[in-house]
């Protein structure tokens, strides 16, 4: 028998404040048409001034625990994927651990920007497979509104806030693609492209949080090719064809990148989970937010085969084949 890391439940949290494109027109020299054409975004959620990444992570975690019928004391460890922690240290994860009553096990953050959830999923899967933990709370949480340059329309209209969570649980499988759980994960990076998407601040450089800087055309060009390559890698590694995948759950950055990946898989858009129009780009939170929405509305069901994929600043990118 093979140990698989299954997704027992999902959860999410979105801040109360909604900013439509009409609202963004009052801040930036932009239009609804320009934003929709280039990104597919129509609205996004922003956290309150005193609302932290930890606050959102805790709320999403509570939702996932409720869906699983579990308490914090049933969880062995916490991993949070975030690029916008409340403080340099301690981690968001240990704050979540304390708030939910998770005892003893590991708790730490992972920073891989928009690919953070896929990276964190890979780490959690490795820990479960080695027997280090039976249940993990895995959260993607971001407050990107805190690092947006409110004088830059090219990035200011794209990013947003929120949190998504999953409860991961060890289960036995046969070691085939028919097993429930994480079948395979595939991670990549190319630091030579670090300057096309970055934040111009940091602890050891400016001593400030900084703001997002992005060369949009270059990011788009690399994202399309890299997503195509990692999709092909997943299919070849698992000896499957694209038509065996029921759902594509991509990072929600740009509708054109999402459509390009769906086309590569030969998937109609009704098999692609799209939330970018009403969530915006929530970085590491975007995949778990999209997954939770599709699970809660009944589209994704137990046994469905999903492909999760993302690319973020670094550049870092990756994909995971998961049977829900």
C-alpha positions as CSV (number, residue, x, y, z in Angstrom):
1,X,0.0,0.0,0.0
2,X,1.0,3.6,-0.6
3,X,0.4,6.6,1.7
4,X,-1.4,9.3,-0.1
5,X,-2.1,12.9,1.1
6,X,-5.8,13.5,0.6
7,X,-7.8,16.7,0.8
8,X,-10.4,16.2,3.4
9,X,-12.0,19.6,3.2
10,X,-11.7,23.1,2.0
11,X,-12.4,26.6,3.4
12,X,-12.1,30.2,2.5
13,X,-12.3,33.8,3.7
14,X,-12.8,37.0,1.7
15,X,-12.8,40.5,3.3
16,X,-16.0,42.4,3.4
17,X,-14.8,45.3,1.3
18,X,-15.4,44.9,-2.4
19,X,-13.7,47.2,-5.0
20,X,-15.2,47.1,-8.5
21,X,-13.5,48.4,-11.6
22,X,-15.7,51.5,-11.3
23,X,-14.1,52.1,-7.9
24,X,-10.7,51.6,-9.4
25,X,-11.5,54.3,-12.0
26,X,-11.7,56.8,-9.2
27,X,-8.1,55.9,-8.0
28,X,-6.3,55.3,-11.2
29,X,-6.3,56.6,-14.8
30,X,-8.0,53.5,-16.1
31,X,-11.3,52.1,-17.3
32,X,-13.4,49.0,-16.7
33,X,-12.8,48.0,-20.3
34,X,-9.0,48.3,-20.0
35,X,-8.9,46.2,-16.8
36,X,-11.3,43.5,-18.2
37,X,-9.5,43.3,-21.5
38,X,-6.0,42.8,-20.0
39,X,-6.9,40.7,-16.9
40,X,-10.5,39.6,-16.9
41,X,-10.9,41.2,-13.4
42,X,-14.2,43.0,-12.6
43,X,-14.0,43.2,-8.8
44,X,-11.7,42.3,-5.9
45,X,-11.8,42.2,-2.1
46,X,-9.6,44.4,0.1
47,X,-8.9,43.7,3.8
48,X,-9.7,46.4,6.3
49,X,-6.8,48.6,7.5
50,X,-6.6,46.7,10.8
51,X,-7.2,43.3,9.3
52,X,-4.1,41.1,9.0
53,X,-3.0,38.2,6.9
54,X,-3.2,36.1,10.1
55,X,-6.8,37.2,10.7
56,X,-7.8,36.0,7.2
57,X,-5.8,32.8,7.5
58,X,-7.5,31.9,10.8
59,X,-11.0,32.6,9.3
60,X,-10.3,30.3,6.3
61,X,-8.8,27.6,8.5
62,X,-11.9,27.7,10.7
63,X,-14.1,27.2,7.6
64,X,-12.0,24.2,6.5
65,X,-12.1,22.7,10.0
66,X,-15.9,23.1,10.2
67,X,-16.3,21.4,6.8
68,X,-14.2,18.5,8.0
69,X,-16.0,18.2,11.3
70,X,-12.7,18.7,13.1
71,X,-11.2,20.8,15.8
72,X,-7.8,22.5,16.0
73,X,-6.6,19.8,18.4
74,X,-7.2,17.2,15.7
75,X,-4.5,18.8,13.5
76,X,-0.8,17.9,13.6
77,X,0.7,20.9,11.9
78,X,0.2,24.2,10.1
79,X,1.7,25.5,6.9
80,X,0.9,29.0,5.5
81,X,1.8,30.1,2.0
82,X,2.2,33.9,2.1
83,X,4.3,36.7,0.8
84,X,2.6,39.3,3.0
85,X,3.1,38.1,6.7
86,X,2.1,40.4,9.5
87,X,5.6,40.6,10.7
88,X,9.1,39.4,9.8
89,X,8.7,36.8,12.6
90,X,7.1,34.9,14.1
91,X,5.4,33.2,11.2
92,X,1.7,33.5,10.4
93,X,1.5,29.7,10.9
94,X,2.4,29.8,14.6
95,X,-0.2,32.5,15.2
96,X,-2.8,30.3,13.5
97,X,-1.6,27.3,15.5
98,X,-2.0,29.2,18.8
99,X,-5.4,30.7,17.8
100,X,-6.9,27.3,16.8
101,X,-5.4,25.2,19.6
102,X,-3.1,23.0,17.4
103,X,-0.6,21.4,19.7
104,X,3.0,20.4,19.3
105,X,3.6,19.8,15.6
106,X,5.4,21.9,13.0
107,X,4.1,25.3,12.0
108,X,5.9,27.5,9.4
109,X,5.4,29.8,6.5
110,X,6.4,29.2,2.8
111,X,7.2,32.1,0.5
112,X,6.9,31.3,-3.2
113,X,4.6,34.2,-4.1
114,X,1.7,33.1,-6.4
115,X,3.1,29.5,-6.6
116,X,3.2,29.4,-2.8
117,X,0.2,27.0,-2.4
118,X,1.6,24.5,-4.9
119,X,5.0,24.7,-3.2
120,X,3.4,24.3,0.3
121,X,1.3,21.4,-1.0
122,X,4.5,19.6,-2.1
123,X,6.1,20.1,1.3
124,X,3.0,19.0,3.3
125,X,2.7,15.9,1.0
126,X,6.3,15.0,1.7
127,X,5.8,15.3,5.5
128,X,2.7,13.2,5.4
129,X,4.3,10.5,3.3
130,X,7.3,10.2,5.7
131,X,4.9,9.9,8.7
132,X,5.8,13.2,10.3
133,X,2.2,14.1,10.5
134,X,-1.2,12.6,9.6
135,X,-3.2,15.8,9.3
136,X,-2.0,19.2,8.1
137,X,-3.8,22.5,7.9
138,X,-2.5,24.1,4.7
139,X,-3.4,27.8,4.1
140,X,-2.8,30.4,1.4
141,X,-3.3,33.9,2.8
142,X,-2.4,37.3,1.4
143,X,-2.9,41.0,2.0
144,X,-1.5,42.2,-1.3
145,X,-3.3,45.6,-1.0
146,X,-0.6,46.4,1.5
147,X,2.2,46.3,-1.1
148,X,0.3,47.8,-4.1
149,X,1.7,51.0,-5.5
150,X,-1.4,53.2,-5.6
151,X,0.1,55.4,-8.3
152,X,0.7,52.4,-10.7
153,X,-2.4,51.4,-12.6
154,X,-0.7,48.5,-14.3
155,X,-0.3,46.6,-11.0
156,X,-2.8,48.4,-8.7
157,X,-5.9,47.1,-10.4
158,X,-4.7,43.4,-10.4
159,X,-4.0,42.4,-6.8
160,X,-6.3,41.6,-3.9
161,X,-6.7,40.0,-0.5
162,X,-8.1,36.8,0.9
163,X,-7.3,33.3,2.2
164,X,-8.1,29.7,1.3
165,X,-7.4,26.6,3.3
166,X,-7.5,22.8,3.0
167,X,-7.3,20.0,5.6
168,X,-4.9,17.4,4.4
169,X,-5.1,13.9,5.7
170,X,-3.1,10.7,5.3
171,X,-4.9,7.7,3.6
172,X,-3.9,4.4,2.0
173,X,-3.8,4.1,-1.7
174,X,-2.7,1.6,-4.3
175,X,0.0,3.8,-5.8
176,X,-1.8,4.5,-9.0
177,X,-3.4,7.6,-10.6
178,X,-6.7,6.2,-9.5
179,X,-5.9,6.9,-5.8
180,X,-7.5,9.8,-4.0
181,X,-5.0,12.5,-2.9
182,X,-1.9,14.1,-4.3
183,X,-0.6,12.0,-7.2
184,X,2.4,14.1,-8.1
185,X,3.8,17.6,-7.8
186,X,6.3,19.4,-10.1
187,X,8.2,22.5,-9.0
188,X,10.5,24.8,-11.0
189,X,12.3,28.1,-10.7
190,X,14.4,30.5,-12.8
191,X,16.1,33.2,-10.7
192,X,17.5,34.9,-13.8
193,X,14.0,36.3,-14.4
194,X,13.7,37.8,-10.9
195,X,13.6,41.4,-12.2
196,X,10.4,41.1,-14.2
197,X,8.2,40.6,-11.1
198,X,9.4,41.7,-7.7
199,X,8.8,44.0,-4.7
200,X,11.2,46.9,-4.4
201,X,11.7,46.6,-0.6
202,X,12.6,44.2,2.1
203,X,14.1,43.7,5.6
204,X,17.8,43.6,4.6
205,X,17.6,46.1,1.8
206,X,15.3,49.1,2.3
207,X,13.9,48.2,5.7
208,X,10.4,48.8,4.2
209,X,7.8,46.5,2.7
210,X,8.1,48.1,-0.7
211,X,5.8,47.9,-3.7
212,X,5.1,45.5,-6.5
213,X,7.0,46.0,-9.8
214,X,6.1,44.1,-12.9
215,X,6.9,43.9,-16.5
216,X,3.5,42.6,-17.6
217,X,4.3,41.6,-21.2
218,X,7.4,39.6,-20.1
219,X,5.5,37.9,-17.3
220,X,2.7,37.0,-19.6
221,X,5.1,35.6,-22.3
222,X,6.9,33.4,-19.8
223,X,3.8,32.3,-18.0
224,X,2.2,31.0,-21.1
225,X,5.2,28.9,-22.2
226,X,6.1,27.7,-18.7
227,X,2.5,26.7,-17.9
228,X,2.4,24.7,-21.2
229,X,5.6,23.0,-20.3
230,X,4.6,22.0,-16.8
231,X,1.3,20.7,-18.0
232,X,3.0,18.5,-20.5
233,X,5.4,17.3,-17.7
234,X,2.5,16.3,-15.5
235,X,0.8,14.3,-18.3
236,X,4.0,12.5,-19.3
237,X,5.1,11.8,-15.7
238,X,1.7,10.2,-14.9
239,X,1.3,8.5,-18.3
240,X,-2.2,10.1,-18.7
241,X,-3.9,12.2,-21.4
242,X,-5.5,15.6,-20.9
243,X,-9.0,14.2,-21.3
244,X,-8.6,12.2,-18.1
245,X,-8.4,15.4,-16.1
246,X,-11.8,16.6,-15.0
247,X,-10.8,20.1,-13.7
248,X,-8.1,22.7,-14.2
249,X,-7.7,24.8,-11.0
250,X,-5.2,27.5,-12.0
251,X,-3.6,30.4,-10.2
252,X,-6.0,33.3,-10.8
253,X,-3.8,36.0,-12.3
254,X,-5.0,36.7,-15.8
255,X,-7.9,35.2,-17.8
256,X,-5.7,35.0,-21.0
257,X,-3.1,32.9,-19.3
258,X,-5.9,30.7,-17.9
259,X,-7.5,30.3,-21.3
260,X,-4.2,29.5,-22.9
261,X,-3.5,26.7,-20.4
262,X,-7.0,25.3,-20.8
263,X,-6.5,25.3,-24.6
264,X,-3.2,23.4,-24.2
265,X,-5.1,20.7,-22.3
266,X,-8.0,20.7,-24.9
267,X,-10.4,21.6,-22.0
268,X,-13.5,23.7,-22.5
269,X,-13.7,26.6,-20.2
270,X,-16.6,24.9,-18.3
271,X,-14.0,22.5,-17.0
272,X,-11.7,25.3,-15.8
273,X,-12.4,27.0,-12.4
274,X,-12.3,30.7,-12.9
275,X,-12.5,33.2,-10.1
276,X,-10.2,35.9,-11.3
277,X,-13.2,38.0,-12.4
278,X,-14.5,38.4,-8.8
279,X,-11.4,37.7,-6.7
280,X,-8.6,39.4,-8.6
281,X,-5.1,38.1,-8.1
282,X,-4.8,36.9,-4.5
283,X,-1.4,35.3,-5.0
284,X,-0.9,32.2,-2.8
285,X,-4.5,32.4,-1.8
286,X,-5.9,32.1,-5.3
287,X,-5.8,28.4,-5.9
288,X,-7.3,27.4,-2.5
289,X,-10.0,30.1,-2.9
290,X,-10.9,28.8,-6.3
291,X,-10.8,25.2,-5.2
292,X,-13.1,25.9,-2.2
293,X,-15.6,27.8,-4.4
294,X,-15.8,24.8,-6.9
295,X,-16.1,22.3,-4.1
296,X,-18.7,24.2,-2.1
297,X,-20.9,24.8,-5.2
298,X,-20.8,21.1,-6.2
299,X,-18.7,21.3,-9.3
300,X,-15.7,19.4,-7.9
301,X,-16.7,16.1,-6.3
302,X,-14.9,13.3,-4.5
303,X,-12.9,11.3,-7.0
304,X,-12.5,14.1,-9.6
305,X,-9.0,14.4,-11.0
306,X,-7.7,18.0,-10.9
307,X,-4.6,19.8,-12.2
308,X,-3.5,22.7,-10.0
309,X,-0.9,25.1,-11.5
310,X,0.7,28.5,-10.8
311,X,3.5,30.9,-11.6
312,X,4.8,33.7,-9.5
313,X,7.7,36.1,-9.0
314,X,11.1,34.6,-8.9
315,X,10.2,33.2,-11.4
316,X,8.8,30.1,-9.6
317,X,6.2,27.8,-11.0
318,X,4.7,24.4,-10.5
319,X,1.8,22.1,-10.8
320,X,0.1,19.3,-8.9
321,X,-2.1,16.4,-10.0
322,X,-4.6,15.7,-7.3
323,X,-7.7,13.5,-7.1
324,X,-10.1,15.1,-4.8
